[in-house]
């Protein structure tokens, strides 16, 4: 796994999915040759008993597996060494996560490993997928309306309704970094860090009528919604400028490799606009067939709209697909005087939606549709 693939939450939704107890962050080797050291990272290269290890500190070190070294395979979430599976050196593969223990060689750079705890890359991927599916099945997301730290409750606005999220002493919290759209950059937080206006997703269980939700995990962040007409596109700089309808001012938004860009087909946009008005669209306004790559029910979001799941199924667009004069909705980071907002989700082809109900349409754009984030809406 790559360094930024698991760091604190995920740290991760996933690699460290449950491996945090086993794979605690280890210091980089900087001790005398006689001192015992340990290092955590991902295998970059294997040559016999020699490993190149890409560490979580961003460096690459050489590891020499010593004769008689003990190698054990741990599953994500497994922390009891007694239940680990002994493996051979030949079982190691590039991409595996390992925690190596040993001593520095005389050169002060090579780590002579006497013990290696291994988490296989395929096990991590499977655990990540299971975690993602659980977020999709057992989560709720919306905009924070009210927080009561004393009562441990959060009132969410979800598709025009309110849901009370009840937290517990064991509830864990994460918060997105103000300048990053990456899920793994989310940091540990607490209930007091959540404020009205934040976008929030919680994993747990809801009651029978869906009005109450018991949260095991909560992740929140402050994001910005921008909608308007594109006034400039700069592919070289990776930026797009929009005349924001709310502020009547131009906003330059940075597009990165993590930005999700989609464009609604005209017929689908018309159909969604009518649904947002509470009108069942006639057959002539519905697409004859779903967009390429979309399932057959893509044009049938459930009542209240589940635009996020629909967006996720649409073909990927690029900055080159956006033209001056296009109407777009963008969910982005807040940005600052020194740093422009970074697009999380950009949706083009939305002229009919903005005309039908601009505020309602915009409220459907949330960061949870990112592949690296907890799953799509499941209200």
N, C-alpha and C positions, 0 to 999 in steps of 0.2 A: 504494500500500500504506500501511496505517496505521503510525504510529510503532512501536507495540508488536508489529507483525506481524513485524518482523525486527530483531532487535537482536543478538545475539551468537551464538547457536547456529545455530539456524535461522538464526540470525543468520548465518543462521537456517536451520532444516530447510528455510530455504528461501528467502526472498527473497534474502536475501543468499546463497541456496543456494550459489552458487558465485561470487557476485558480489563477495564480500569483497575480492578483489584489486583490483577496479575501483572499487567503491564504498566506499572506506575512510572512516571517520568523519571529517567535516570540521568545523572550528571555526565557530562562529557569526560573522557579520560584525561586527567590532569594530575594524576597522583604519581608518586615514586613507583619505579618498576616493581618493587616488592609489595605494593599495596594492592588489595583486591579492589576491582572496579566492576561496574556493570554498565551496559549500554543497550538502549532500545532503538530499533529501527527496522528498515525493510531491506531484504537481500537484493542487492543490485547486480551482483555477479558471483558465480561459483566456479572455482577452479580447484578440483580435488578437495583438499581440506581447507582451502583458503576462500574466505568470503570477502566481498566488498559490501560494506553495510552503509546504507544511506540513513543517517541518524535523524532523529526528530529535532535536532538542533541545527540541521541544515548542512552538516558536513558529511564527508564520506571517509570511513575508517576501514582499515584492514583487520580482519579477524582470522586467527589461525586456530582451527579446532584441534585441540590436543588429543593424542592417543589416550583412550580411556575416558574421554569426555562423555558426560551423560546428556542425552538429548531426549526431550519429552514433548509430546504434542498436546496442546491444550485446546479445547473447544471454546468459542466465545461464551463468556459467562462462567466458565469453569475456573475455579481458583484453588481447589484442593489438590496439592501435588500427588496425593495418594491415588487419585482417580485419573491422573494424566497417563497417556499412552507412551511407552518407550518407543523411540524410532531410531533409524539409522541415518548416518550422514547422507547417504544416497537418497533419502526421502525429502531432503531440502530442495526447494525450488525458488527461482527468482520471483520476487514479489511477496514471499512469505514474511510475516512479521515475526521478529525474534527478539528475545531478551537474552543477551549473552553475559556471562559472568566469568571472570578470570583475573589475570594480572597482565600488566603491560610488559612487553618484551624489552630487552636491553636498549632497543632503538627508541623507546619511549613513544612509539607511534602505533605499533601492532598490538592488538589485544589477543593474548593467548587464552582461549576460552576453555574452561573446564566444565562448564554447564551451559546448556542452551535450552530455553523454553520457546517453543515454536507455536505460532498460530497460522495455520495454512490459509493461503489467499482465498481458496474456494470456500473455506469455512466462514471467513469474514464476509465474503460476498453473499453467502446464503443467509447469514445472520442479519446483514444489512437489509436484504429483501424482506425477511420476516418482520423486522422492525418497521419497515416502511408500510407493509401490509397492515400491521397492527394499528399504526397511526391512521391509516385510511379507514379502517373498520371502526375504531373506537376513539374518534376525536371530533371536536367541534371548533369552529373558528369564526371570529367576527371582530367587531370594533368595540373596544372597552368603553362602556358608558359610565361606570361607577366602580370604585374600589373601596371596600371597607376592611382595612387591615385588622381591626378589632374582632370583627365577625369572621374574618378569613374568607370573604366572598368577593366575587367579581361579577358585575352585571355586564353581559355582552349583548350587543345588538347584532342579530343574525337574520339577514333577509327580511328586515322589517319587524322581527320579533325580538323579545328579550329572553335571555337564558341566564340563570344564576349558576355561576361556577363556584362550587364549594371546595376550598382547599383544606388540606389536612397537615398535621405536623410533618408527615413523611413526603409531602408534595415537593418536587424539585422544580427549580425555575432556571430558565435560560433567557438571555436577552441578546438580540442581534447587535453587532457592533455598528456604530453610527455611520461608518464609512465603508461598510462591506456588505455584499449581498450573499456572502458564503456562509452556509449553515455552520460549517466547522469553526468559523470565527466567532460564533456566539459564545458569550461568557456567562459564568455562573451569576445568578441574580437572586433577588428575594421579592416577596410580595410587595414591599414598599417601593420597589423600582418600577412597578406597573402604574400607568397613569391613564386617565380618560383620553380617548383619542388614539391610543395605541392599538395596533392590530395584534391579536392574540390567538393562539391555538393551544388547546389543552387535550391531553390524552387521558382517558379514564372511562367512566360509565355514566350513562344518563338514566333518569327515571322513566317510567312508562309513558308519560305524556311529553317528555323531552324538555320540560321547563327547568329541571334541576340537573346539574352535572357534577359528579365527584371526580376531581382532578388528581391524577397521579403525577403528571408532568405538565409543565406550562412553559411555553416559549412566547415571547412578545417582542415587539420592536416598534419604533416610530418611523413611519414611512410617509412618503409624499405622493399625492395623486395629482397628475398633470393631464389636462386634456385641452386640445385645441388644434390649430392648423400648423402644419410643418412650414416653416419659412426658409429653412436652409438645411442641407445635408452635406456633411464633410466626411467622406469615407476615409481620407488620409488621416484625419485626427480621430476618427471614430466617434463623431458627435452629431447630434441632431438638434436643431433649434425649433422650438414650438412657441407660438403665440398663445400663452395660457389664457383660457377663457375666464378663469376665476380672478386672476390678478391683472389681466389686460397687458401683461408684460412678457417679453420674450424670455424663454428659459432654455439654456443650453444643457443638454443631457448627454452624459458619456455612455457609449454602448461598448460593453466588454464581451468577452467570450462566455461569460456567465449570464449575460442578459438573454431573456427569452423573448423572441420576436415572432409574432404571428400576424396574419392578415385574414380577416373574415371575407369569404366570398360574398358578392353582392346579394345574392338571393338569400343566403343564410342570415346576413345582417338584417335584411328586411323582415324576415320571419321572426327573428329575435326581438326586433323593435316592436312588432305588433304584440308579441307575447308580453313584453314589458308594459305595454299599455293595457294588458288584460284582455286582448282580443286574440281569438284563435285565427291564425293566418290561413287564408285559402290555399289550396294546393298549388296555385300558380306562384305563390311567393315562397314556397318551400323548395329547397334544392331538389332537382330530379334524382340526385344520388349524393351520398355523403362525400365530403372532400376526400381527396386521396389520403389514405392512411388513417381515416376516421372510421369508427365502427358504425353500423347501420343506424344506431339510435343517436348519432351525433347531433342531428338537427332537432332533437326532442328533449331539451333540458326540462327537468321537472319544475313544478310550480315554484315560483319564487326565484327561479333562475339558478343554475349552477354553471355559470359562465366559466369558472376556473377549470372544471373538468372538460368542458367543451374546448377551451383554448388549448389545453394540453394535447388534445387529439388532432389539432390542425397541423398541417405541414409547417415546417420551420421557414420563416422569412429572413431576409438579410437587410442590411442597411441600403443595399442597392435597390431593394424593392420599394423603398419609401421615396416619394416624390414631393417636391414643393407643392403645397396646396392640399396634401392628404390630411384627413382628420385622424388623429391618433389619441389613444388613452395610454398613459404611462404610469406605472407604479415604480417609484424610485426611492433611493436613500434620500435623506434630508439634504445632504450637501452642506457646504459652508462657503464663506467668502473666498476661501482659498481652494476649495475642492468642489467641482460641479457635482450635481446629483448623478448617481449611477443608476441606469435603468435596470430594474429587476424584470418587469414584464412590460412589453410594448405591444399594443394591439392596434393594427391599422384596419382600414375599411369600415370604420365605425360611424360614419356620417348618420345613418338611420338611427343608431342607438342614442347618439348625442341629441338628435332632434326629438326622439321619443321621450327620453327621461335621462338627461345628462347626469344628475346626481345619483340616481339609482344604478345606472350603468357603471359609473365609475366605482361604486362601492363594491362591485364584484371582483375588482382586481386586487388580489392579495398575493403575498409572497409565497404562499404555501404550495403553489403549483410547480415550484422549482423541483428538479429531479433530486437535488440534494437535501431538500427540506422534508419535514413530515408531510404525509400524503395530502391528497386533494380533499376538498370539502366533503364531509359526510355528516350533514346535519340530520 
